[in-house]
């Protein structure tokens, strides 16, 4: 896997799919932290997921909108809106 990342560009389908899977896992971890009331930890995972998705997906992709919605929800819970 490491060799693949060094040889192939981040937009290659194999790498892009792997990175999207990692971004999805980060969303799930963020969800778990939010359910535990650890909003700042959840926010960090959502932001990392967003960073990965923005490298691969177009800005109008629905998955990016979903992450922005998660981030907005945390800011609302923290009173930072």
C-alpha positions as CSV (number, residue, x, y, z in Angstrom):
1,X,0.0,0.0,0.0
2,X,2.8,2.4,0.9
3,X,4.5,1.7,-2.5
4,X,1.2,2.3,-4.3
5,X,0.9,5.7,-2.7
6,X,4.5,6.7,-3.7
7,X,4.0,5.6,-7.3
8,X,0.4,6.6,-8.1
9,X,-1.0,10.1,-7.9
10,X,-3.6,10.8,-5.2
11,X,-6.3,11.0,-7.9
12,X,-5.6,7.5,-9.2
13,X,-8.8,5.4,-8.8
14,X,-7.1,2.9,-6.4
15,X,-5.6,5.6,-4.2
16,X,-8.7,7.7,-4.4
17,X,-11.0,4.8,-3.3
18,X,-8.6,3.9,-0.4
19,X,-8.5,7.6,0.7
20,X,-12.3,7.9,0.5
21,X,-12.6,4.8,2.7
22,X,-10.3,6.4,5.2
23,X,-12.3,9.6,5.1
24,X,-15.5,7.6,5.8
25,X,-13.9,5.9,8.8
26,X,-12.9,9.4,10.1
27,X,-16.6,10.4,9.8
28,X,-17.6,7.3,11.9
29,X,-15.0,8.1,14.5
30,X,-16.2,11.7,14.6
31,X,-19.8,10.5,15.0
32,X,-18.7,8.3,18.0
33,X,-17.0,11.3,19.7
34,X,-20.1,13.5,19.1
35,X,-22.3,10.8,20.7
36,X,-20.0,10.8,23.7
37,X,-20.3,14.6,24.0
38,X,-16.7,15.1,22.9
39,X,-17.5,17.7,20.3
40,X,-14.0,19.1,19.8
41,X,-12.6,15.6,19.2
42,X,-15.4,14.8,16.8
43,X,-14.8,18.1,15.0
44,X,-11.1,17.2,14.4
45,X,-12.1,13.9,12.7
46,X,-14.7,15.6,10.6
47,X,-12.2,18.2,9.5
48,X,-9.7,15.6,8.6
49,X,-12.3,13.7,6.6
50,X,-13.2,16.9,4.8
51,X,-9.6,17.6,4.0
52,X,-9.2,14.2,2.4
53,X,-12.5,14.4,0.5
54,X,-11.7,17.9,-0.9
55,X,-8.5,16.5,-2.4
56,X,-10.4,13.8,-4.3
57,X,-14.0,14.9,-4.9
58,X,-15.3,18.0,-6.8
59,X,-16.5,20.8,-4.4
60,X,-20.1,20.2,-5.3
61,X,-20.1,16.5,-4.3
62,X,-22.8,15.5,-1.8
63,X,-20.4,13.8,0.5
64,X,-18.6,17.1,1.1
65,X,-21.9,18.8,1.9
66,X,-22.6,16.1,4.5
67,X,-19.3,16.7,6.2
68,X,-20.0,20.5,6.3
69,X,-23.4,19.7,7.8
70,X,-21.7,17.6,10.6
71,X,-19.2,20.4,11.2
72,X,-22.0,23.0,11.4
73,X,-23.9,20.9,13.8
74,X,-20.9,20.8,16.2
75,X,-20.4,24.5,16.0
76,X,-24.1,25.0,16.8
77,X,-23.8,22.7,19.8
78,X,-20.7,24.6,21.0
79,X,-22.6,27.9,20.5
80,X,-20.1,29.0,17.9
81,X,-22.4,30.0,15.0
